[in-house]
Amino acid sequence: MGLLKKILPGSRRTGSSRHENPFFLYDQDSIHKVLAEISGISKVISLYFPDESGEGYATSLSRMSSNELFFDQVGCEDVHARLLEKKTFRALSKYRGVPITFDCKLLGLVRRGDKIWYKVSYPERLYYPQKREVFRVPVAELQLAMQVRANPGLDLESRTIDGTIEDIGLNSISFVIDPVMHVRKFEILRGCSFETSEGETVDFNLEARSVRPIRDGAKVRIGGRYVGLSSRNSRRIQKELLILQRMVKAQRKKKDKQKS
């Protein structure tokens, strides 16, 4: 694999609290979402030694579990030998256009035929220099239902469209629906709702901030911010987020056990 130029210094562990540095992600669900997306699109990752100047060497995150990451072997034999010798290094990539870095500790090698992967400990935090109000909880695997009412003036004026929630936060949500209604960016979607795990209905309007086709146009992913959310519904969402976090963690642990 070729060389990748190191584009920013990595993050050294300091004594500051999490609340004093908003540029790090510590929440394990948030970290998992970032790494899973990087792995899913085979994003290039650069491995380098933070105490040395120079360039990093390209690899990719081939798979991951709740405790470990698996990187493809780098193409340079000298660097490969040094990774095995030093056992600590740093990874650099980009997530949605923003550079991210995280520390890596080599746990060993995994071999299958001529193929070799680096088994690395799961990072405790990510350097992600982008302020966000709340990082969303990824819930796509839970297949949570959501409804959207087509806006007046469209062919489906009074019809309710069913969809599934992709991720959800205190201030925003994203979901997937069939491409049966045309949605423009910044359009207000009225009559949105979903039911919590405790059977309560959360009603809201949504300002669409992202609209894109997925799965070769078979579905549309819409992300946006709640508009005029009542205090009651805000409390319901806050409560539901805690429940969903536990559900997602439990499901991932179950899958990891099945794989092992």
N, C-alpha and C positions, 0 to 999 in steps of 0.2 A: 504494500500500500504506500501511497505517497506521503509527503510531509504536509503538515498543516501548521501554519504560523500561529503562534500563541497570541491571542488578541487582547487578553486582559490578565492581570495578576489574579491568582486564586485567592481563596478565603482562608486565612489562618485562624485557628481557634483562639478566641480571646475570652476574657473573663466577663464580658458584657452580657447582660441578660437578653433574653429573646425580645423583650419589649423595647430595648434600647436600639436594636438594629432591625429595621423593617425590611432590609434587603435579603434576609435569610428566610427560608422555609424550614420549619421544624416539624410541622404536622405530618405524620406518616401517610395519611391519605392523600395529602397534597403532593408529597414527594412521589408517591406511587403513581399518581395521575401523570405527572410530568415525565417520569421515566418510561411509563407504559406507552405514552404517545411517541416518544423518541424511538423506542424499540419497535413500535408498530410500523413506522414509516422508514425504518432502517437509516435513521439520521446518522451522519458521520460524527464520530466522537474522537477527540484528540487526547491522547494520554501523554503526560509530561511530568517532569520532576520540578516542583515549585521552587526548590533551592538552587536551581540551575537556570542560566539563561539559554536561549535557543528555541528550537521548535518542537512541537509535539508530533506524535506519530498516530496515523489514522487507524481507527478500529470501528466497530459497531457493537451495540448492545443486542446480542442475539436472543437472549431470553432472561427471565428474572423470576424470583420467587419473593416471598415476604421477608426472607433473611439474606438472600444472596443475589448478586448480579453476575452475568456471564458475558465477557467480552471476547470477540474474535482475536486471534493472535495477530500481532503487528507484523508487518512485512520485513522489518529490518532485524536480522539475527542478533546484532550487537545490542540493540535496544531490548529485544526479547530477553537476552541474558541479564541485562541490567535490571529489568523489571523483576525477574526472579530473585536477583541478588538483593535489591533494596526493599522490595515487598511493600513499599508505600509510595504512592504517586497521586496524581490528580487528573481528573477527567474534565474536559471542556467541550461543550456543545452549544446548541441554540435551541430555545423553546419559544415558538411563536415570535421569532425575530429578536428575542432577547438572549444574550449570552448567559449561560449557567455554568457553574463549576461545583465540583464536590470531591472530597477526599476519598481515596480508595486504599484499602488494605488487602493485599493478596492473600487468599486463604489456601490456594493450591491450583493445580491444573486439572482439567478434564480432557481426556483423550478419547477419540472415537475414530479408529483407523488412522488416517494421516491428519485428521483435523484436531486442533488444540484450542481450548478456550481457557481464559483466565477466570477463575472463580474468586469473586471479590465480595467483601462484606457490604451489606446494605448501608447506604449513607445515613448518618443521623440528621444531616441538614444539607440544604442546597443554597448556594449563593445565587440569588435571583433578584437582580436590582431593578425591580418594578413594583411600585407601591400599588397594592390592591386592597379594597375595603375588606373583603372576606374571600378566602379561597373556597371555591365550591366543592361540594361533596360529589364525587363521581358515582352515579347510581345506575348506569346503563344496564349493568348485569342483573339488576333487580326487576327490570321490566315494569316500572311503575307507570300506571295509566294517567293520562292527562287529556283534557278536552279544550278545544278552541272553537269559538263561534265565528263563522265567516262574517266579515264586515258587511254592512248594508251596501247595496249597489253592485255586489258581485253576483255571479250566477247562483251561488249557493247561499243566498242571503240569510236564511234562517236555519241552516243546517249546522249541526255540531260535528266537528272533526275530531276523531280520536287520534291520540298520539302516545308516545312513551317519553318519559323524562330521561335526559342524558346526564345532567348534573344540576345541582341546586344549591343556592346560597341564601343568605339573609336578604340580599338586595337584587339578586338576579337568578335566572333559570335558563336552561336550554333544553330543547325537546325535539323529537323527530316525528314528522307526520308524512302522509302520502302527499304527492304533489298535486292536490286537487284545488288548491286556492293560491292565488298569486299574492305574495307578501313583499312589500318594498321595505328597504332599510329606513328606519326611523318611523315607520307606520305604527300606529297604536292599535294593538289587537285587543278587542273588548270581549268580555265574557269568557275569559280563561279560568280554568279551575282544575283542581286535583283533590283527591281524598287522602287524608293522612292515614298512617297505619292504625290509628285509634278511631277511625271512622268519621273524623271531622272534615268538612269541606272547606278548602281554601279558595276563595274567589279573588280574582285580581285582573287588572288590565296590564298589558305589556307593551313597552316600547321596543320594537325589533331593532337590535343593533348589529346582528349578523344573520344573513340568510344565504345558505349555500346548499346546492344539491349534493347528495352523497349516494354511494352504492350505484354508481352509473346512472344517476337520475331517478332511481326507483323510490328514493325518499328525499325529504328536505329537512335540513337541520336549521332550527331557528333559535337564536339566543338573544336575550334582552334583559331589560331592567323592569321591575315592577313599577307601575304608575298608580299613585293614589292608594297605596296599600293601607288598609285599616290597622289600627293597633292590635285588634283581636287576631286578625290574620297574620300579622307580623309575629305575635307570640306563638301562634300555632306553627309557623314555619321554623322558628327558633327551636321549639320543642322537638319538632319532627327531625331536624338536622342531627340532633344527638342520637335519636333512635336509628336513623339511617346509617350514621357512622358505625354504630355497633353491628348493624345488620351486614354492612359491606365487609367489615373486618371478619365477622364470623363466617361469611361465605368464602372469603379468600383463604382462611385457615382450613376450611373443609376441602377446598380444591387442592391446596398444597399437600394435605394428608393423602388425598386420593392419588396424587402424582408420585408420592414417595413410596 
